[in-house]
Every structure is written in C-alpha cells, then in structure tokens.
Amino acid sequence: MIAKTCRTCKFQRHDIAEYKIGCINPIVVSGDSEALARSGVYSCFLERSKTWFAACGKAGKLWEPIDGS
C-alpha cells in the first residue's frame, strides 16, 4: 500500500521559490476564493490539516497516483 502524501499525488505542484507543495485539484481549489483569483493553487498543508468535512483532508480522499507510477 502506497502512502497517500501530497508529494505522490498527481494534483501536486511544487513551488521551488517557497519550498511548498500546492494542490491544483479542482474540487479542493473551488472552496478557496483566493486560490481561484490567483494561480489556482491551494496549500497542501492547509488542506491536509483539516479533519472534518474537508474535500481531501487527512485521509487523502481525492489522492490519485502520478501517471506512470
């Protein structure tokens, strides 16, 4: 069983300048007006820290493997 981390998800985008991983999953991003207005990237840290009623949350409900992995 593979660990469902943001780094191994096909929706992750790594921001080298800020050393952060962002999420571009349309379901996750649709809940954040700031992400929609800017680049369409939501913080993986903020999403995975949610426990109740989160689109992806700690369980990684929307996690999908990177193609070819």
DSSP file (Angstrom, degrees, kcal/mol; ACC not computed):
  #  RESIDUE AA STRUCTURE BP1 BP2  ACC     N-H-->O    O-->H-N    N-H-->O    O-->H-N    TCO  KAPPA ALPHA  PHI   PSI    X-CA   Y-CA   Z-CA
    1    1 A M              0   0    0      0, 0.0     2,-0.3     0, 0.0     0, 0.0   0.000 360.0 360.0 360.0 129.9    0.0    0.0    0.0
    2    2 A I        -     0   0    0      1,-0.1     2,-0.2     6,-0.0     6,-0.0  -0.635 360.0-110.5 -87.4 142.5    1.4    3.4   -1.0
    3    3 A A        -     0   0    0     -2,-0.3     2,-1.7     1,-0.1     5,-0.1  -0.539  25.1-129.4 -71.5 134.3    1.3    6.3    1.4
    4    4 A K        +     0   0    0     -2,-0.2     2,-0.3    55,-0.1    -1,-0.1  -0.589  48.7 155.1 -87.1  77.4   -1.2    9.0    0.3
    5    5 A T    >   -     0   0    0     -2,-1.7     3,-0.9     1,-0.1     4,-0.2  -0.708  54.9-119.6-102.6 157.1    1.1   12.0    0.5
    6    6 A C  G >  S+     0   0    0     -2,-0.3     3,-1.4     1,-0.2     6,-0.2   0.846 112.7  61.7 -61.7 -33.6    0.7   15.3   -1.4
    7    7 A R  G 3  S+     0   0    0      1,-0.3    -1,-0.2     4,-0.1     7,-0.1   0.792 107.0  44.1 -65.4 -27.3    4.2   14.7   -2.9
    8    8 A T  G <  S+     0   0    0     -3,-0.9    58,-0.8    -5,-0.1     2,-0.3   0.256  93.6 104.0-100.4  12.0    3.0   11.5   -4.6
    9    9 A C  B X  S-A   65   0A   0     -3,-1.4     3,-1.4    56,-0.2    54,-0.1  -0.723  71.4-135.0 -96.2 143.0   -0.4   12.9   -5.8
   10   10 A K  T 3  S+     0   0    0     54,-2.4    -1,-0.1    -2,-0.3    57,-0.1   0.661 103.3  60.7 -70.9 -13.9   -0.9   13.8   -9.4
   11   11 A F  T 3  S+     0   0    0     53,-0.3    13,-2.6    -5,-0.1    -1,-0.3   0.365  81.8 110.4 -92.8   4.6   -2.6   17.1   -8.4
   12   12 A Q  E <   -B   23   0B   0     -3,-1.4     2,-0.4    -6,-0.2    11,-0.2  -0.528  45.5-168.7 -83.7 147.3    0.5   18.5   -6.6
   13   13 A R  E     -B   22   0B   0      9,-2.6     9,-3.3    -2,-0.2     2,-0.5  -0.980  15.5-142.4-133.5 122.1    2.6   21.4   -7.8
   14   14 A H  E     -B   21   0B   0     -2,-0.4     2,-0.9     7,-0.2     7,-0.2  -0.734   5.4-153.3 -89.1 124.2    5.9   22.1   -6.1
   15   15 A D  E  >> -B   20   0B   0      5,-3.0     5,-1.3    -2,-0.5     4,-1.3  -0.843   8.1-171.0 -97.5 102.6    6.8   25.8   -5.7
   16   16 A I  T  45S+     0   0    0     -2,-0.9    -1,-0.2     1,-0.2     3,-0.1   0.851  81.7  58.2 -63.7 -35.6   10.6   25.9   -5.6
   17   17 A A  T  45S+     0   0    0      1,-0.2    -1,-0.2    -3,-0.1    -2,-0.0   0.852 120.0  27.1 -64.9 -34.5   10.7   29.5   -4.6
   18   18 A E  T  45S-     0   0    0     -3,-0.5    -1,-0.2     2,-0.2    -2,-0.2   0.436  99.5-127.0-108.5  -1.1    8.7   28.9   -1.4
   19   19 A Y  T  <5 +     0   0    0     -4,-1.3     2,-0.3     1,-0.2    -3,-0.2   0.888  68.3 125.5  55.6  41.9    9.6   25.3   -0.7
   20   20 A K  E   < -B   15   0B   0     -5,-1.3    -5,-3.0    -7,-0.0     2,-0.5  -0.907  58.6-131.1-128.4 156.1    5.9   24.4   -0.5
   21   21 A I  E     -B   14   0B   0     -2,-0.3    23,-2.0    -7,-0.2    24,-0.5  -0.923  25.5-162.6-106.8 132.2    3.6   21.9   -2.2
   22   22 A G  E     -BC  13  43B   0     -9,-3.3    -9,-2.6    -2,-0.5     2,-0.4  -0.768  12.2-131.5-113.1 159.7    0.4   23.2   -3.7
   23   23 A C  E     -BC  12  42B   0     19,-3.9    19,-2.7    -2,-0.3   -11,-0.2  -0.925  17.7-179.8-112.5 132.5   -2.8   21.4   -4.8
   24   24 A I        +     0   0    0    -13,-2.6   -12,-0.1    -2,-0.4    -1,-0.1   0.152  34.1 138.1-114.4  17.3   -4.5   22.0   -8.1
   25   25 A N     >  -     0   0    0    -14,-0.2     4,-2.8     1,-0.2     3,-0.3  -0.481  54.7-137.0 -62.4 125.3   -7.3   19.6   -7.6
   26   26 A P  H  > S+     0   0    0      0, 0.0     4,-1.6     0, 0.0    -1,-0.2   0.817 101.6  52.4 -57.5 -32.7  -10.4   21.4   -9.0
   27   27 A I  H  4 S+     0   0    0      2,-0.2     4,-0.4     1,-0.2    28,-0.1   0.905 113.7  42.3 -71.1 -40.8  -12.6   20.2   -6.0
   28   28 A V  H >4 S+     0   0    0     -3,-0.3     3,-1.1     1,-0.2    -1,-0.2   0.927 116.2  47.9 -69.2 -45.7  -10.1   21.4   -3.4
   29   29 A V  H >< S+     0   0    0     -4,-2.8     3,-2.0     1,-0.2     7,-0.3   0.810  98.7  68.9 -67.5 -30.9   -9.4   24.7   -5.2
   30   30 A S  T 3< S+     0   0    0     -4,-1.6    -1,-0.2    -5,-0.3    -2,-0.2   0.722  94.9  57.2 -63.8 -19.9  -13.1   25.5   -5.7
   31   31 A G  T <  S+     0   0    0     -3,-1.1     2,-0.6    -4,-0.4    -1,-0.3   0.471  96.9  70.4 -88.0  -1.7  -13.5   26.0   -2.0
   32   32 A D    <>  -     0   0    0     -3,-2.0     4,-1.9     1,-0.1     5,-0.2  -0.929  58.6-168.7-122.6 108.7  -10.8   28.8   -1.8
   33   33 A S  H  > S+     0   0    0     -2,-0.6     4,-2.0     1,-0.2     5,-0.1   0.829  89.4  55.9 -65.0 -32.3  -11.7   32.1   -3.4
   34   34 A E  H  > S+     0   0    0      2,-0.2     4,-1.6     1,-0.2     6,-0.2   0.907 107.7  47.9 -67.6 -41.0   -8.1   33.3   -3.1
   35   35 A A  H  4>S+     0   0    0      1,-0.2     5,-2.3     2,-0.2     6,-0.3   0.884 112.0  50.3 -66.2 -37.8   -6.7   30.3   -5.0
   36   36 A L  H  <5S+     0   0    0     -4,-1.9    -1,-0.2    -7,-0.3    -2,-0.2   0.877 111.4  48.3 -66.8 -37.0   -9.4   30.8   -7.7
   37   37 A A  H  <5S+     0   0    0     -4,-2.0    -1,-0.2    -5,-0.2    -2,-0.2   0.780 122.3  29.4 -75.3 -27.6   -8.5   34.5   -8.0
   38   38 A R  T  <5S-     0   0    0     -4,-1.6    -3,-0.1    -5,-0.1    -2,-0.0   0.587 129.8 -30.4-101.6-111.2   -4.7   34.0   -8.3
   39   39 A S  T   5S-     0   0    0      2,-0.2    -3,-0.1    -5,-0.1    -4,-0.1   0.520  75.0-113.9 -95.7  -6.7   -3.0   30.9   -9.7
   40   40 A G  S   <S+     0   0    0     -5,-2.3     2,-0.4     1,-0.3    -4,-0.2   0.754  75.2 127.4  78.3  23.8   -5.5   28.2   -8.8
   41   41 A V        -     0   0    0     -6,-0.3     2,-0.3   -12,-0.1    -1,-0.3  -0.963  40.3-164.4-117.9 130.5   -3.1   26.6   -6.4
   42   42 A Y  E     -C   23   0B   0    -19,-2.7   -19,-3.9    -2,-0.4     2,-0.2  -0.872  32.5 -98.5-112.8 145.7   -4.2   25.7   -2.8
   43   43 A S  E  >  -C   22   0B   0     -2,-0.3     4,-1.9   -21,-0.2   -21,-0.2  -0.437  20.7-153.2 -66.4 124.9   -1.8   24.9    0.0
   44   44 A C  H  > S+     0   0    0    -23,-2.0     4,-3.0    -2,-0.2     5,-0.2   0.874  96.1  58.1 -63.5 -37.1   -1.4   21.1    0.6
   45   45 A F  H  > S+     0   0    0    -24,-0.5     4,-1.2     1,-0.2    -1,-0.2   0.926 107.4  45.9 -60.0 -45.6   -0.6   21.8    4.3
   46   46 A L  H  4 S+     0   0    0      1,-0.2     4,-0.4     2,-0.2    -1,-0.2   0.908 115.6  46.1 -65.8 -41.7   -3.8   23.7    4.9
   47   47 A E  H >< S+     0   0    0     -4,-1.9     3,-1.2     1,-0.2    10,-0.2   0.929 113.3  47.1 -67.7 -45.4   -5.9   21.0    3.1
   48   48 A R  H 3< S+     0   0    0     -4,-3.0    -1,-0.2     1,-0.3    -2,-0.2   0.676 103.8  63.3 -74.3 -15.1   -4.3   18.0    4.8
   49   49 A S  T 3< S+     0   0    0     -4,-1.2    -1,-0.3    -5,-0.2     2,-0.2   0.618  83.6  96.6 -82.0 -11.2   -4.6   19.7    8.3
   50   50 A K    <   +     0   0    0     -3,-1.2     8,-1.4    -4,-0.4     3,-0.1  -0.563  45.5 175.4 -78.0 140.9   -8.4   19.7    8.0
   51   51 A T        +     0   0    0     -2,-0.2     2,-0.5     1,-0.2     3,-0.2   0.727  58.7  57.3-114.1 -35.1  -10.1   16.8    9.7
   52   52 A W  S    S-     0   0    0      1,-0.2    -1,-0.2     5,-0.0     5,-0.1  -0.873 119.5 -15.5-108.2 130.1  -13.9   17.5    9.4
   53   53 A F  S    S+     0   0    0     -2,-0.5     2,-0.3     1,-0.2    -1,-0.2   0.773  86.7 153.7  56.8  33.8  -15.8   18.0    6.2
   54   54 A A        -     0   0    0     -3,-0.2    -1,-0.2     1,-0.1     7,-0.1  -0.655  51.3-129.8 -90.6 149.0  -12.6   18.6    4.1
   55   55 A A  S    S-     0   0    0     -2,-0.3    -1,-0.1   -27,-0.1   -27,-0.1   0.941 103.1  -5.1 -62.2 -47.6  -12.6   17.8    0.4
   56   56 A C  S  >>S+     0   0    0      5,-0.2     5,-2.0    -9,-0.1     4,-0.7   0.757  95.5 158.0-111.2 -56.5   -9.3   15.8    0.7
   57   57 A G  T >45 -     0   0    0    -10,-0.2     3,-1.2     1,-0.2    -6,-0.2   0.018  63.8 -36.4  65.0-167.8   -8.3   16.2    4.3
   58   58 A K  T 345S+     0   0    0     -8,-1.4    -1,-0.2     1,-0.3    -7,-0.1   0.814 135.1  57.9 -61.0 -32.6   -6.0   14.0    6.4
   59   59 A A  T 345S-     0   0    0     -3,-0.3    -1,-0.3    -8,-0.1    -2,-0.2   0.676 103.1-129.6 -75.0 -16.2   -7.3   10.8    4.8
   60   60 A G  T X<5 +     0   0    0     -3,-1.2     3,-1.7    -4,-0.7    -3,-0.2   0.923  39.6 172.2  68.8  43.9   -6.3   12.0    1.3
   61   61 A K  T 3 <S+     0   0    0     -5,-2.0    -5,-0.2     1,-0.3    -4,-0.1   0.772  75.7  41.2 -60.2 -29.4   -9.8   11.2   -0.1
   62   62 A L  T 3  S+     0   0    0     -5,-0.1    -1,-0.3     2,-0.0    -6,-0.1   0.285  85.1 132.9-101.4   9.3   -9.0   12.8   -3.5
   63   63 A W    <   +     0   0    0     -3,-1.7   -54,-0.1    -7,-0.1   -57,-0.1  -0.368  29.4 178.6 -64.9 135.2   -5.5   11.5   -3.8
   64   64 A E        -     0   0    0     -2,-0.1   -54,-2.4     3,-0.0   -53,-0.3  -0.993  31.4-107.1-134.7 143.0   -4.6    9.9   -7.2
   65   65 A P  B     -A    9   0A   0      0, 0.0     2,-0.2     0, 0.0   -56,-0.2  -0.313  40.5 -97.8 -68.2 152.6   -1.2    8.4   -8.2
   66   66 A I    >   -     0   0    0    -58,-0.8     3,-1.9     1,-0.1   -56,-0.0  -0.499  52.4 -95.1 -65.8 136.0    1.0   10.3  -10.6
   67   67 A D  T 3  S+     0   0    0      1,-0.3    -1,-0.1    -2,-0.2    -3,-0.0  -0.263 111.6  23.8 -56.0 134.8    0.6    8.9  -14.1
   68   68 A G  T 3         0   0    0     -3,-0.1    -1,-0.3     1,-0.0    -2,-0.1   0.451 360.0 360.0  88.9   1.0    3.2    6.2  -14.9
   69   69 A S    <         0   0    0     -3,-1.9    -2,-0.1     0, 0.0    -3,-0.1   0.420 360.0 360.0-104.4 360.0    3.8    5.4  -11.2
